[in-house]
Amino acid sequence: MKIIVCVKQVPDAKDVRLDPKTNTLSREGVQSIINPYDRHALEEAVRLKEKVGGTVTVLTMGPPQAAEILRESVSCGADEAVLVSDRAFAGADTLATTYTLSQAIKKIGGADLILCGKQAIDGDTAQVGPGLAVRMDIPYVTCVRRIVEANDKAFVVERLMDDGYDEVEVTLPALFTVVKEINEPRLPSLKGKMRAKKLAITTLSAGDLDADTAQLGLKGSPTWVVKVFAPQLKGERTMIEGTVQEQVDQLAEKLMEWC
Amino acid sequence: MLLIDIDACIGCGLCEENCAFDAIHVVNGIAEVNENCTLCGGCVDYCEAGALKIEGKEECGEKDGLAAWSGIWVYAEYRHGRIAPVTYELLGAGRKLADQKKVPLSAVLLTDKAGGMPAQLISYGADQVYVVEDHALAQFTDEAYGNALEDLARQYKPEVILAGATAIGRSFIPRVATSLKTGLTADCTQLDIQQEDGALLQTRPAFGGNIMATIACPNTRPQMATVRPLVMKANAPDPARKGDVIHYTISPDRLASRVKVRNFVALEGDQVNLNEADIVVSGGRGLESEKGFQMIAELAHLLDGAVAASRAAVDSGWIPYPHQVGQTGKTVSPKVYIACGISGAIQHLVGMQSSDTIIAINRDPHAPIFNVATYGVVGDVFEIVPKLIDKIKQVRSS
């Protein structure tokens, strides 16, 4: 089975803080990491490979330094790595991104299964997975929490819904986006790290993709950012003071009004 | 790319101060851009010297055919025989947009059995309801639902399509947008109409809620957005409202799906009612362990409320994911939200700050949770919460 895992390099959102004085993002010490959901997609791909055989290729679109997360993915069990990188891709929204990724996947010979994280923690759109499947004209299942059955032709998976989960059946080729509860990602192995160090990463530029340049980057993006601003917080509050018992008594009194 | 007119640039540094991405710096008196630039254009607005421009983003004239698209649509989310509450919230928001633009508001209902639902949608503000009724729509599949909405949109050409940012909306709406080759903004928390040209301005949190971004879709139609549940307000239903019901037939091949739903397993009530609970008691890193959540559960039970958690607590494995509130979890908007040992990372705040009353209990007086709190208590949760439980029991029994 040929499996492609789409990964993205993102700033570690939990370290990104808003500076209350200047209202700008404080980026001191913010690390670039592999999108956390994508780790789970990679882990599931490696587990599938171990179970039913095949290869795992990690694919990312990003600046040259995104190669770091490809090497990290290889150290965690991926076999091949492809970096899709070109200034022409800058400013891509999800529509342009799915076009670019689909052209890259066609270029490297397609896949039986494409796995993505549910969403990336920088944009949180959750749109690239479904959009990519549409571009590839393959079925997809979002928010997969468990693979129940897997063989060369078809899968049975559980997709997380707001009121529970659906068990669904899908024929290959297909694309899944996965949620965190699907697995516990492994740490890089020493052998994997050695392999990652030596591995030659395939790099594809806009010219390598046989792409319609009007569909790439900013030009191929129907959505435009009009404005970026700091979120407004409410801010008028009453502090409840006193001894612990006094605080508790006041709190209980307030709560009894509402409950 | 970002073009910098070095003759016009005065090196004032406003762009550097206001760049959310640390992508522009004044070097030797002239602005320089680096590879962090996302072409968001934020700096262009701040530049008082007119020295910055995003190439390819110049105002273009009226694009051909845009005027043919008119009217506001709301996707009426249907699952297991009922309409999702977010639908009524979207009809409330859509009604305002439609009135402002003086265009009709329509609901789209994809279902196996419409029954009284079209009338219900009209009572909440729809002028028209497009109904596709087919047994192939009994279970949600991305292909059947996506194709049906796509075919309707191609036929009737709405200028705006809104859907809930729910599991269903976030799954199949991207399919429709990609097929129609148009823009889609996920998880919006605010919608406005731009005065000059009537375009839809879609505002959403990004970077885990650290910044807000307003997005437009100027050159393609429809303009599509998913909207967070519990952010918009529904209007009170008016059973006397009149509207049209338009039945539409989709060809069977377009309703075929390569994904087949075999079975559905419901989650237990406690997890589901988080969105609907009037009282939510929530715990964070300050609870220190799984055991800390026992008192949270007890307090919630006592107040007839639901239990929630911050991402830190969920990631630590103290409580399962369905309880998570915040950017990557649920959005809640209860009457009272009690945050216990939650520091209040912005990612958490975006999921609960629209609660009517927020009570924060935290040891650290500088914790950001106090910035959104209605009432703040600085203290040890392990001391305060058990005492609070005792006090409430005592008051109740007397």
Boltz contact constraints between the chains, C-beta under 6 A:
constraints:
  - contact:
      token1: [A, 13]
      token2: [B, 208]
      max_distance: 6.0
  - contact:
      token1: [A, 16]
      token2: [B, 207]
      max_distance: 6.0
  - contact:
      token1: [A, 16]
      token2: [B, 210]
      max_distance: 6.0
  - contact:
      token1: [A, 18]
      token2: [B, 210]
      max_distance: 6.0
  - contact:
      token1: [A, 25]
      token2: [B, 20]
      max_distance: 6.0
  - contact:
      token1: [A, 25]
      token2: [B, 210]
      max_distance: 6.0
  - contact:
      token1: [A, 27]
      token2: [B, 22]
      max_distance: 6.0
  - contact:
      token1: [A, 63]
      token2: [B, 35]
      max_distance: 6.0
  - contact:
      token1: [A, 91]
      token2: [B, 39]
      max_distance: 6.0
  - contact:
      token1: [A, 121]
      token2: [B, 208]
      max_distance: 6.0
  - contact:
      token1: [A, 122]
      token2: [B, 207]
      max_distance: 6.0
  - contact:
      token1: [A, 125]
      token2: [B, 186]
      max_distance: 6.0
  - contact:
      token1: [A, 126]
      token2: [B, 170]
      max_distance: 6.0
  - contact:
      token1: [A, 127]
      token2: [B, 174]
      max_distance: 6.0
  - contact:
      token1: [A, 127]
      token2: [B, 186]
      max_distance: 6.0
  - contact:
      token1: [A, 130]
      token2: [B, 174]
      max_distance: 6.0
  - contact:
      token1: [A, 130]
      token2: [B, 175]
      max_distance: 6.0
  - contact:
      token1: [A, 131]
      token2: [B, 174]
      max_distance: 6.0
  - contact:
      token1: [A, 131]
      token2: [B, 178]
      max_distance: 6.0
  - contact:
      token1: [A, 134]
      token2: [B, 175]
      max_distance: 6.0
  - contact:
      token1: [A, 134]
      token2: [B, 178]
      max_distance: 6.0
  - contact:
      token1: [A, 134]
      token2: [B, 179]
      max_distance: 6.0
  - contact:
      token1: [A, 139]
      token2: [B, 258]
      max_distance: 6.0
  - contact:
      token1: [A, 139]
      token2: [B, 259]
      max_distance: 6.0
  - contact:
      token1: [A, 141]
      token2: [B, 259]
      max_distance: 6.0
  - contact:
      token1: [A, 142]
      token2: [B, 171]
      max_distance: 6.0
  - contact:
      token1: [A, 161]
      token2: [B, 167]
      max_distance: 6.0
  - contact:
      token1: [A, 162]
      token2: [B, 166]
      max_distance: 6.0
  - contact:
      token1: [A, 162]
      token2: [B, 167]
      max_distance: 6.0
  - contact:
      token1: [A, 163]
      token2: [B, 272]
      max_distance: 6.0
  - contact:
      token1: [A, 164]
      token2: [B, 265]
      max_distance: 6.0
  - contact:
      token1: [A, 164]
      token2: [B, 266]
      max_distance: 6.0
  - contact:
      token1: [A, 164]
      token2: [B, 267]
      max_distance: 6.0
  - contact:
      token1: [A, 165]
      token2: [B, 265]
      max_distance: 6.0
  - contact:
      token1: [A, 166]
      token2: [B, 261]
      max_distance: 6.0
  - contact:
      token1: [A, 166]
      token2: [B, 264]
      max_distance: 6.0
  - contact:
      token1: [A, 167]
      token2: [B, 262]
      max_distance: 6.0
  - contact:
      token1: [A, 167]
      token2: [B, 263]
      max_distance: 6.0
  - contact:
      token1: [A, 168]
      token2: [B, 259]
      max_distance: 6.0
  - contact:
      token1: [A, 168]
      token2: [B, 261]
      max_distance: 6.0
  - contact:
      token1: [A, 169]
      token2: [B, 260]
      max_distance: 6.0
  - contact:
      token1: [A, 169]
      token2: [B, 262]
      max_distance: 6.0
  - contact:
      token1: [A, 170]
      token2: [B, 259]
      max_distance: 6.0
  - contact:
      token1: [A, 171]
      token2: [B, 258]
      max_distance: 6.0
  - contact:
      token1: [A, 181]
      token2: [B, 321]
      max_distance: 6.0
  - contact:
      token1: [A, 218]
      token2: [B, 39]
      max_distance: 6.0
  - contact:
      token1: [A, 218]
      token2: [B, 56]
      max_distance: 6.0
  - contact:
      token1: [A, 219]
      token2: [B, 56]
      max_distance: 6.0
  - contact:
      token1: [A, 222]
      token2: [B, 182]
      max_distance: 6.0
  - contact:
      token1: [A, 222]
      token2: [B, 183]
      max_distance: 6.0
  - contact:
      token1: [A, 222]
      token2: [B, 217]
      max_distance: 6.0
  - contact:
      token1: [A, 222]
      token2: [B, 220]
      max_distance: 6.0
  - contact:
      token1: [A, 223]
      token2: [B, 183]
      max_distance: 6.0
  - contact:
      token1: [A, 223]
      token2: [B, 215]
      max_distance: 6.0
  - contact:
      token1: [A, 223]
      token2: [B, 217]
      max_distance: 6.0
  - contact:
      token1: [A, 224]
      token2: [B, 216]
      max_distance: 6.0
  - contact:
      token1: [A, 225]
      token2: [B, 40]
      max_distance: 6.0
  - contact:
      token1: [A, 225]
      token2: [B, 41]
      max_distance: 6.0
  - contact:
      token1: [A, 225]
      token2: [B, 213]
      max_distance: 6.0
  - contact:
      token1: [A, 225]
      token2: [B, 215]
      max_distance: 6.0
  - contact:
      token1: [A, 226]
      token2: [B, 214]
      max_distance: 6.0
  - contact:
      token1: [A, 226]
      token2: [B, 216]
      max_distance: 6.0
  - contact:
      token1: [A, 227]
      token2: [B, 214]
      max_distance: 6.0
  - contact:
      token1: [A, 228]
      token2: [B, 20]
      max_distance: 6.0
  - contact:
      token1: [A, 228]
      token2: [B, 40]
      max_distance: 6.0
  - contact:
      token1: [A, 228]
      token2: [B, 42]
      max_distance: 6.0
  - contact:
      token1: [A, 228]
      token2: [B, 211]
      max_distance: 6.0
  - contact:
      token1: [A, 228]
      token2: [B, 213]
      max_distance: 6.0
  - contact:
      token1: [A, 229]
      token2: [B, 212]
      max_distance: 6.0
  - contact:
      token1: [A, 231]
      token2: [B, 212]
      max_distance: 6.0
  - contact:
      token1: [A, 233]
      token2: [B, 371]
      max_distance: 6.0
  - contact:
      token1: [A, 233]
      token2: [B, 372]
      max_distance: 6.0
  - contact:
      token1: [A, 234]
      token2: [B, 372]
      max_distance: 6.0
  - contact:
      token1: [A, 235]
      token2: [B, 371]
      max_distance: 6.0
  - contact:
      token1: [A, 237]
      token2: [B, 373]
      max_distance: 6.0
  - contact:
      token1: [A, 237]
      token2: [B, 374]
      max_distance: 6.0
  - contact:
      token1: [A, 237]
      token2: [B, 376]
      max_distance: 6.0
  - contact:
      token1: [A, 238]
      token2: [B, 375]
      max_distance: 6.0
  - contact:
      token1: [A, 239]
      token2: [B, 376]
      max_distance: 6.0
  - contact:
      token1: [A, 240]
      token2: [B, 375]
      max_distance: 6.0
  - contact:
      token1: [A, 240]
      token2: [B, 377]
      max_distance: 6.0
  - contact:
      token1: [A, 244]
      token2: [B, 383]
      max_distance: 6.0
  - contact:
      token1: [A, 247]
      token2: [B, 377]
      max_distance: 6.0
  - contact:
      token1: [A, 248]
      token2: [B, 387]
      max_distance: 6.0
  - contact:
      token1: [A, 248]
      token2: [B, 388]
      max_distance: 6.0
  - contact:
      token1: [A, 248]
      token2: [B, 391]
      max_distance: 6.0
  - contact:
      token1: [A, 251]
      token2: [B, 388]
      max_distance: 6.0
  - contact:
      token1: [A, 252]
      token2: [B, 388]
      max_distance: 6.0
  - contact:
      token1: [A, 252]
      token2: [B, 391]
      max_distance: 6.0
  - contact:
      token1: [A, 252]
      token2: [B, 392]
      max_distance: 6.0
  - contact:
      token1: [A, 258]
      token2: [B, 335]
      max_distance: 6.0
  - contact:
      token1: [A, 258]
      token2: [B, 336]
      max_distance: 6.0
  - contact:
      token1: [A, 259]
      token2: [B, 303]
      max_distance: 6.0
